[in-house]
Amino acid sequence: MPNTASTRSASRPLRATAIAVVTLAGTAVHLPSANAAPHAVTLIADTNRDGRLSDADLPGRGSWSDGRGALVMPNLDDSADRCPTLGDNGSRLGDDALAACNDAADEQVNGARDALDLAPLRLAALPKLGPGAYGRISVNHTAAPYTRLFRRHEGGLPTPLGTDARLTADELRSGVDLALEARDLVRDPKVFDGLIDVTLEVVDGDRVTRDTARLRVAPLILTHDLLPVDRMVISDNSTTPESAERHGHDPDVPARPVEKGEKGEKTFRGRLRAALAEAGLNDRLLEYPTGGDRWMRDQFITGYFEVPGPAGTPRRMRVLLRSSDVMPEGSTRAFPLRDAGRSAFTVLRGPGTAAVQQYDTGRVGDSERSKLWGSFSSTGNFLVAPPDKRFPAGRVLYGSDGGQAAPDPTFTRLLQAQREQSPLAVDTSWLAVGHIDEFLSFVPADTERGWAAVVADPALGTDLLRKAGASGLLREKSVLEGNRLATAGIDRALDLLAGQLGLSNQDIVRVPAIFTRLEVPGYPRQDIVANRLPAIANGVATGTRTYLAPAPHSHAGPDGRDVFERATETALSAIGTRVAWVEDWDYAHAVGTVGGEIHCVTNALRDLSAAPPYWRRTTGTPLLSETD
């Protein structure tokens, strides 16, 4: 096996998420010990989702519906820290090879933590079988390539059941404990829809009896920004992904700011730490090696898998879904994706944390399509509207023009295949970068809904500057055109969100903004805009009623305060949210042709314990049913 010890960090703070621990061998089983009929074959899974096997799981075990049916965790973390970061000859692993390693990639259980990620099954005892009886365990043809069966043992790790999956009469007479492994998440429902039928067939002389338990692969749930921040991830610009792969990286060690040409990084880091402390989140920064690709939100988006655990406590696995951004230049078959996204695998993946990637291989080398798709495929273009009655786990939103200027379709298909957060495309064709977070974010609110949308408002920004006597900027033709284009685009987006999410004016907090129209020669999209002043809507909700926002640099009012800051604080305080201002002009806003803000240059690992189990729903769109 390739050397891994020197290339892995000894400190993995993101895995501190609370996880209920229970050994599979200790799973409570309460089933009839002796069947009245000799051939009453019973195969049971956790049908009622209470985290244990019992006779309460017997009804409906052969079907799966929104309210009843067993779940199995996609076993994609690295419980034993065995996944290599370099090849056998010391070369860098290709992107696909890097992503291929996980606990389900081999045929063994990699320790007690790995065993927790398997779904328990139980074959009830058949004490009256004849001496020549035998049993066969099978998985339906569609699901077979995505699953693996193990035999559970008292006091030991599960072992592979074997290719013939044959059980002897003696085994059947005493009952058999099994465990099912899901080897992947659902990516394309036309290939695998996530439903797994495990069938026990018992042959006793000329009598053949069968029983089936149906399970479903747990969906990937993307986290929303109202969950509390556990760790805030920022770019370690001084360490390249390759250096971290070769020499290891401790994400808890503060990075050295790259001062050359970037005088604002030290200031940004200091102000961000102070803002987090103001939010009650001290010492929460996590350093992620990017080698200068500071746009942290574009590297991955966070989510989780979730299954029932003991005593009703869910068991969760954190998931980092890598950006599918195939860059127009520099992509190769071995290294097709944005290089900084690799650190999700080499630094953050480990016990309880999975990293996943999904992209269209046909885009590699297609620079024309990548020019359109690349930015839209960055994960900064994806938000999750917080939960409401219709979407209990929240709803995924992403920017698109409805045509070629859209995220990688295999990536959005993966999100749609989870059948839980109903991804919704929002027209962002009017934005230069095309990311939905350039004008929209979400914060908690003291309202019936419990949250509000923070939306950029060019009209409000224009009015504030005029009243402050700073109308010179507003006379620039590019600003006049930019505000006009942005207003039309934002209005269209709000009309869509009103219809799809039921947002009303009471659910919207408008914050001042000023946009400018850009002309970029050779760029495939025109009539596009960017934020002329730092975008207040491109902030981060911390989960502690504090919203981190970029200092807007607008104009001082009569009281000496920035008029945009004052208006934003007043608007958000009305719904019970505070604002902590962060200086990001040099580090983010003024970088490149368009730049970005706090949401663009940070990422967040959220505290998942605050998320209620997604299957405990009283309303909402169905997860999956047999009629779908």
KARAWO-V479693 format. One record per pair of residues at least 6 apart in sequence whose C-alpha atoms are under 6 Angstrom apart, sorted by sequence separation. I is the first residue (numbers start at 1). J is the second residue. D is the distance in Angstrom with one decimal. If there is no record, write none. Layout:
i->I j->J d->D
i->I j->J d->D
This chain:
i->86 j->92 d->5.1
i->87 j->93 d->5.5
i->152 j->158 d->4.4
i->202 j->208 d->5.6
i->308 j->314 d->4.6
i->309 j->315 d->5.3
i->349 j->355 d->5.9
i->387 j->393 d->5.0
i->400 j->406 d->4.4
i->428 j->434 d->5.2
i->444 j->450 d->5.9
i->445 j->451 d->4.3
i->465 j->471 d->5.9
i->541 j->547 d->4.5
i->556 j->562 d->4.3
i->557 j->563 d->5.4
i->589 j->595 d->4.6
i->46 j->53 d->5.5
i->86 j->93 d->5.5
i->151 j->158 d->5.3
i->202 j->209 d->5.3
i->307 j->314 d->5.7
i->387 j->394 d->3.9
i->444 j->451 d->4.1
i->445 j->452 d->5.8
i->540 j->547 d->5.7
i->555 j->562 d->5.3
i->556 j->563 d->5.8
i->588 j->595 d->5.7
i->589 j->596 d->4.8
i->150 j->158 d->5.6
i->151 j->159 d->5.3
i->186 j->194 d->5.7
i->201 j->209 d->5.7
i->257 j->265 d->6.0
i->307 j->315 d->5.5
i->386 j->394 d->4.5
i->443 j->451 d->5.6
i->540 j->548 d->5.1
i->555 j->563 d->5.9
i->588 j->596 d->5.1
i->589 j->597 d->5.5
i->48 j->57 d->5.5
i->150 j->159 d->5.2
i->201 j->210 d->4.4
i->257 j->266 d->5.8
i->306 j->315 d->5.7
i->385 j->394 d->5.3
i->443 j->452 d->5.5
i->539 j->548 d->5.4
i->588 j->597 d->5.4
i->47 j->57 d->4.8
i->150 j->160 d->4.3
i->151 j->161 d->5.5
i->200 j->210 d->5.5
i->306 j->316 d->4.4
i->326 j->336 d->5.7
i->345 j->355 d->5.7
i->385 j->395 d->5.0
i->442 j->452 d->5.7
i->518 j->528 d->5.8
i->539 j->549 d->4.6
i->46 j->57 d->5.9
i->150 j->161 d->4.7
i->200 j->211 d->5.4
i->305 j->316 d->5.5
i->326 j->337 d->4.7
i->384 j->395 d->5.3
i->442 j->453 d->4.6
i->517 j->528 d->5.8
i->518 j->529 d->5.5
i->149 j->161 d->5.7
i->199 j->211 d->5.7
i->305 j->317 d->5.1
i->325 j->337 d->5.7
i->384 j->396 d->4.4
i->441 j->453 d->5.8
i->442 j->454 d->5.5
i->517 j->529 d->4.3
i->199 j->212 d->4.3
i->304 j->317 d->5.4
i->383 j->396 d->5.8
i->384 j->397 d->5.8
i->441 j->454 d->5.1
i->516 j->529 d->5.4
i->536 j->549 d->5.5
i->47 j->61 d->5.7
i->198 j->212 d->5.5
i->304 j->318 d->4.4
i->383 j->397 d->5.2
i->440 j->454 d->5.6
i->516 j->530 d->5.6
i->536 j->550 d->5.8
i->198 j->213 d->5.4
i->304 j->319 d->4.9
i->382 j->397 d->5.7
i->440 j->455 d->4.9
i->515 j->530 d->5.5
i->197 j->213 d->5.8
i->303 j->319 d->4.9
i->382 j->398 d->4.6
i->439 j->455 d->5.7
i->515 j->531 d->4.4
i->516 j->532 d->5.5
i->197 j->214 d->4.5
i->302 j->319 d->5.8
i->381 j->398 d->5.5
i->439 j->456 d->5.0
i->514 j->531 d->6.0
i->515 j->532 d->4.9
i->83 j->101 d->5.8
i->196 j->214 d->5.6
i->302 j->320 d->4.8
i->381 j->399 d->5.9
i->514 j->532 d->5.6
i->534 j->552 d->4.9
i->196 j->215 d->5.1
i->236 j->255 d->5.5
i->301 j->320 d->5.8
i->514 j->533 d->6.0
i->48 j->68 d->5.6
i->195 j->215 d->5.9
i->196 j->216 d->5.8
i->300 j->320 d->6.0
i->301 j->321 d->5.3
i->47 j->68 d->6.0
i->195 j->216 d->4.6
i->300 j->321 d->5.2
i->47 j->69 d->4.3
i->194 j->216 d->5.3
i->300 j->322 d->4.2
i->31 j->54 d->5.8
i->47 j->70 d->4.5
i->194 j->217 d->5.0
i->300 j->323 d->5.1
i->28 j->52 d->5.7
i->29 j->53 d->4.9
i->30 j->54 d->4.5
i->31 j->55 d->5.4
i->46 j->70 d->4.9
i->78 j->102 d->5.2
i->299 j->323 d->5.3
i->29 j->54 d->5.3
i->77 j->102 d->5.5
i->78 j->103 d->5.3
i->152 j->177 d->5.2
i->396 j->421 d->5.7
i->400 j->425 d->5.9
i->458 j->483 d->5.7
i->76 j->102 d->5.0
i->77 j->103 d->5.9
i->152 j->178 d->5.1
i->395 j->421 d->4.5
i->397 j->423 d->5.7
i->399 j->425 d->5.7
i->400 j->426 d->5.9
i->401 j->427 d->5.1
i->76 j->103 d->5.7
i->151 j->178 d->4.4
i->394 j->421 d->6.0
i->395 j->422 d->5.9
i->396 j->423 d->4.5
i->397 j->424 d->4.9
i->398 j->425 d->5.1
i->399 j->426 d->4.9
i->400 j->427 d->5.1
i->75 j->103 d->5.9
i->137 j->165 d->5.4
i->150 j->178 d->5.6
i->397 j->425 d->6.0
i->398 j->426 d->5.9
i->399 j->427 d->5.7
i->400 j->428 d->5.5
i->401 j->429 d->5.0
i->75 j->104 d->5.5
i->136 j->165 d->5.7
i->150 j->179 d->5.0
i->399 j->428 d->5.0
i->136 j->166 d->4.7
i->149 j->179 d->5.9
i->376 j->406 d->5.3
i->377 j->407 d->4.1
i->551 j->581 d->5.4
i->135 j->166 d->5.7
i->149 j->180 d->4.8
i->376 j->407 d->4.7
i->377 j->408 d->5.6
i->546 j->577 d->5.7
i->550 j->581 d->5.6
i->551 j->582 d->5.6
i->135 j->167 d->4.8
i->148 j->180 d->5.9
i->373 j->405 d->5.6
i->483 j->515 d->5.1
i->545 j->577 d->5.0
i->546 j->578 d->4.7
i->547 j->579 d->4.8
i->548 j->580 d->5.0
i->549 j->581 d->5.1
i->550 j->582 d->4.9
i->551 j->583 d->5.3
i->134 j->167 d->5.6
i->148 j->181 d->5.1
i->372 j->405 d->4.9
i->373 j->406 d->5.5
i->482 j->515 d->4.9
i->546 j->579 d->5.6
i->548 j->581 d->6.0
i->550 j->583 d->5.8
i->134 j->168 d->4.8
i->147 j->181 d->5.4
i->252 j->286 d->5.8
i->319 j->353 d->5.8
i->321 j->355 d->5.9
i->373 j->407 d->5.5
i->482 j->516 d->4.0
i->79 j->114 d->5.5
i->134 j->169 d->5.1
i->147 j->182 d->4.7
i->251 j->286 d->5.4
i->317 j->352 d->5.0
i->318 j->353 d->4.7
i->319 j->354 d->4.7
i->320 j->355 d->4.6
i->321 j->356 d->4.9
i->322 j->357 d->5.0
i->324 j->359 d->5.0
i->482 j->517 d->4.1
i->133 j->169 d->5.0
i->146 j->182 d->6.0
i->147 j->183 d->5.4
i->251 j->287 d->4.5
i->317 j->353 d->5.8
i->319 j->355 d->5.6
i->321 j->357 d->5.9
i->399 j->435 d->5.7
i->479 j->515 d->5.9
i->481 j->517 d->5.8
i->146 j->183 d->5.0
i->399 j->436 d->5.2
i->479 j->516 d->4.3
i->478 j->516 d->5.2
i->328 j->367 d->4.6
i->478 j->517 d->4.9
i->299 j->341 d->4.8
i->328 j->370 d->5.0
i->328 j->371 d->5.6
i->73 j->117 d->5.8
i->126 j->172 d->5.7
i->127 j->173 d->4.2
i->72 j->119 d->5.3
i->125 j->172 d->5.9
i->126 j->173 d->4.4
i->327 j->374 d->5.8
i->482 j->529 d->5.5
i->125 j->173 d->5.0
i->241 j->289 d->5.4
i->326 j->374 d->5.8
i->125 j->174 d->4.9
i->240 j->289 d->5.5
i->241 j->290 d->5.7
i->325 j->374 d->4.9
i->125 j->175 d->3.8
i->239 j->289 d->5.1
i->240 j->290 d->5.3
i->290 j->340 d->4.7
i->124 j->175 d->4.9
i->236 j->287 d->5.3
i->240 j->291 d->3.8
i->359 j->410 d->6.0
i->461 j->512 d->4.1
i->123 j->175 d->5.4
i->232 j->284 d->5.8
i->233 j->285 d->5.8
i->235 j->287 d->6.0
i->236 j->288 d->5.2
i->239 j->291 d->5.0
i->325 j->377 d->5.1
i->359 j->411 d->6.0
i->460 j->512 d->5.1
i->461 j->513 d->4.8
i->123 j->176 d->5.0
i->143 j->196 d->5.6
i->231 j->284 d->4.9
i->232 j->285 d->4.9
i->233 j->286 d->4.6
i->234 j->287 d->5.5
i->235 j->288 d->5.1
i->236 j->289 d->4.7
i->237 j->290 d->5.6
i->238 j->291 d->5.6
i->324 j->377 d->5.6
i->325 j->378 d->5.4
i->358 j->411 d->5.7
i->457 j->510 d->5.7
i->461 j->514 d->5.9
i->122 j->176 d->6.0
i->231 j->285 d->5.9
i->232 j->286 d->5.9
i->236 j->290 d->5.9
i->237 j->291 d->4.5
i->381 j->435 d->4.2
i->456 j->510 d->5.9
i->457 j->511 d->5.7
i->122 j->177 d->4.7
i->235 j->290 d->5.9
i->237 j->292 d->4.1
i->323 j->378 d->5.3
i->381 j->436 d->5.3
i->452 j->507 d->4.7
i->453 j->508 d->4.8
i->454 j->509 d->4.9
i->455 j->510 d->5.0
i->456 j->511 d->5.2
i->457 j->512 d->5.1
i->458 j->513 d->4.8
i->122 j->178 d->5.9
i->323 j->379 d->5.3
i->452 j->508 d->5.5
i->453 j->509 d->6.0
i->454 j->510 d->6.0
i->456 j->512 d->6.0
i->457 j->513 d->5.4
i->458 j->514 d->5.3
i->121 j->178 d->4.9
i->140 j->197 d->5.4
i->456 j->513 d->5.5
i->511 j->568 d->5.6
i->120 j->178 d->5.9
i->121 j->179 d->5.5
i->139 j->197 d->5.6
i->120 j->179 d->4.5
i->139 j->198 d->4.7
i->235 j->294 d->5.2
i->538 j->597 d->5.9
i->539 j->598 d->5.5
i->540 j->599 d->5.8
i->119 j->179 d->5.3
i->138 j->198 d->5.8
i->539 j->599 d->5.1
i->118 j->179 d->5.7
i->119 j->180 d->5.0
i->138 j->199 d->5.3
i->538 j->599 d->5.4
i->118 j->180 d->5.4
i->137 j->199 d->5.7
i->118 j->181 d->5.0
i->137 j->200 d->4.7
i->136 j->200 d->5.8
i->136 j->201 d->5.2
i->135 j->201 d->5.5
i->135 j->202 d->4.3
i->134 j->202 d->5.9
i->134 j->203 d->5.5
i->133 j->203 d->5.5
i->133 j->204 d->4.3
i->45 j->121 d->4.9
i->44 j->121 d->5.7
i->44 j->122 d->5.3
i->301 j->379 d->5.8
i->43 j->122 d->5.8
i->104 j->183 d->5.0
i->300 j->379 d->5.7
i->4 j->84 d->5.1
i->43 j->123 d->4.8
i->222 j->302 d->5.9
i->223 j->303 d->5.0
i->298 j->378 d->4.8
i->42 j->123 d->5.9
i->222 j->303 d->3.9
i->298 j->379 d->4.6
i->456 j->537 d->5.6
i->2 j->84 d->6.0
i->42 j->124 d->5.4
i->221 j->303 d->5.3
i->298 j->380 d->4.6
i->455 j->537 d->5.8
i->221 j->304 d->5.4
i->297 j->380 d->5.0
i->454 j->537 d->5.8
i->220 j->304 d->5.7
i->220 j->305 d->5.2
i->2 j->88 d->4.9
i->468 j->557 d->5.9
i->38 j->128 d->5.0
i->432 j->528 d->4.9
i->441 j->537 d->5.9
i->431 j->528 d->5.1
i->432 j->529 d->5.3
i->440 j->537 d->5.5
i->430 j->528 d->4.7
i->431 j->529 d->5.0
i->432 j->530 d->5.9
i->439 j->537 d->5.4
i->443 j->541 d->5.7
i->241 j->340 d->6.0
i->438 j->538 d->5.5
i->437 j->538 d->5.7
i->241 j->343 d->5.9
i->75 j->182 d->5.9
i->74 j->182 d->4.8
i->75 j->183 d->5.8
i->74 j->183 d->5.8
i->74 j->184 d->5.3
i->74 j->185 d->5.5
i->25 j->154 d->5.3
i->446 j->575 d->5.1
i->445 j->575 d->4.8
i->446 j->576 d->5.9
i->445 j->576 d->6.0
i->71 j->215 d->5.4
i->70 j->215 d->4.6
i->71 j->216 d->4.9
i->72 j->217 d->5.0
i->73 j->218 d->5.5
i->71 j->217 d->5.8
i->72 j->218 d->5.7
i->71 j->218 d->5.6
i->62 j->212 d->5.2
i->62 j->213 d->4.5
i->63 j->214 d->5.6
i->61 j->213 d->5.1
i->62 j->214 d->5.0
i->85 j->245 d->5.4
i->224 j->384 d->5.0
i->224 j->386 d->5.6
i->43 j->211 d->6.0
i->42 j->211 d->6.0
i->41 j->211 d->6.0
i->219 j->418 d->4.9
i->420 j->623 d->5.6
i->419 j->623 d->5.5
i->393 j->614 d->6.0
i->187 j->414 d->4.4
i->189 j->417 d->5.9
i->391 j->620 d->5.3
i->390 j->620 d->4.2
i->71 j->307 d->6.0
i->7 j->245 d->5.6
i->7 j->246 d->5.6
i->9 j->248 d->5.6
i->7 j->247 d->5.1
i->8 j->248 d->4.9
i->9 j->249 d->5.2
i->94 j->334 d->4.7
i->95 j->335 d->5.4
i->7 j->248 d->3.9
i->9 j->250 d->5.1
i->94 j->335 d->5.6
i->51 j->308 d->4.9
i->51 j->309 d->4.3
i->49 j->308 d->5.5
i->51 j->310 d->4.4
i->85 j->346 d->5.8
i->50 j->312 d->5.5
i->279 j->546 d->5.5
i->81 j->350 d->5.7
i->79 j->350 d->5.8
i->78 j->350 d->4.4
i->79 j->351 d->3.9
i->77 j->350 d->5.8
i->78 j->351 d->5.1
i->77 j->351 d->5.9
i->77 j->352 d->5.8
i->77 j->353 d->5.1
i->77 j->354 d->4.0
i->76 j->354 d->5.3
i->19 j->315 d->5.8
i->297 j->600 d->5.1
i->275 j->580 d->5.4
i->295 j->600 d->5.4
i->296 j->601 d->4.8
i->297 j->602 d->5.6
i->295 j->601 d->4.5
i->296 j->602 d->5.0
i->297 j->603 d->5.0
i->294 j->601 d->5.7
i->296 j->603 d->5.7
i->272 j->582 d->5.8
i->271 j->582 d->5.3
i->229 j->542 d->5.4
i->228 j->542 d->5.7
i->228 j->543 d->3.8
i->268 j->583 d->5.6
i->225 j->541 d->5.8
i->227 j->543 d->5.1
i->268 j->584 d->5.5
i->226 j->543 d->5.0
i->264 j->586 d->4.7
i->265 j->587 d->5.2
i->264 j->587 d->4.8
i->234 j->602 d->5.0
i->233 j->602 d->5.6
i->233 j->603 d->4.8
i->232 j->603 d->5.9
i->233 j->604 d->5.6
i->232 j->604 d->4.5
i->231 j->604 d->5.9
i->231 j->605 d->5.1
i->230 j->605 d->5.5
i->230 j->606 d->4.9
i->229 j->606 d->4.5
i->230 j->607 d->5.1
i->228 j->606 d->5.5
i->229 j->607 d->5.9
i->227 j->606 d->5.8
i->228 j->607 d->5.3
i->66 j->622 d->5.8
i->66 j->623 d->5.5
i->66 j->624 d->5.8
i->65 j->625 d->4.6
